[in-house]
Amino acid sequence: MAGSQSSDGRLSDVRFLTVAEVAAVMRVSKMTVYRLVHSGELTAVRVGRSFRVPEHAVHDYLRGAFQETA
């Protein structure tokens, strides 16, 4: 049980963003975010008919994209 409590603790620390919030952070259109999600380049969780993107996934994606151009 101790293992499940520690995973719950970490999961509760995750902040999820809407597609619109991700688009604003990345300064791209919502359609671009949807393309990234559907292609698997950006991790997302489906909640009903919408997607939620973990904030760390946005940071990881941007960090990777920045390193590719550098």
N, C-alpha and C positions, 0 to 999 in steps of 0.2 A: 504493500500500500504506500510506503514512503516514496517509491518511484513515481506513482501516479500523482501524488501531491506536488512533487517538484515539477512535473510536466504541466500540471494545472497552473502552478505559479508562473511558469514561463509563458504559458499561453495567455494568461491574463495581462501580461505585460505587452503583448503584441497590439499595436494600433493598426486598425484597418481603415483604408481610404476608399472612397467611392471613385468611380471612373472619372467623374468631373474633377475631383480633388487631385487625382494623379495627373490629369491633363493640365491643371493649373500649375502644379509643381514643376512639371516637365516643360511647360509652355508649348504644348502641342494640342491638337484637336482631340476630342473624345474618340473619334474614329481611329486615330493613330493608336490610342491606348487599347481599344478593342482589338486592333490588328495584332499588337504585341501580345495580348492575352491569348488570342486564338492561335497564334503561331507557337506559343509556349515560351517565348522570350521573356515574358513577364509573368511571374507566378500570381495566381488569383484564385479565390474561392467563390464558388457560385452560391448565392443566397437567394433562393426563389428565382426570379427572372433577372436579377442583377448580379454584378460581380463586386467583390471587395478585394482589395489588393493590400497585402501586408506592407506597412511603411518601409520595413527593412528591404523588401524586394525592389522597391523603387530606388532606394539608395544603392543597392547592389547593382542594379541594371545601369544606373547612371555612372557609377564608378567604373564598371566594365566598359561602357561606351567611351568614357573619357580616356581610359588607358589605351584603347584601340587607336584613338586619334593622336595620342601623344607620341 
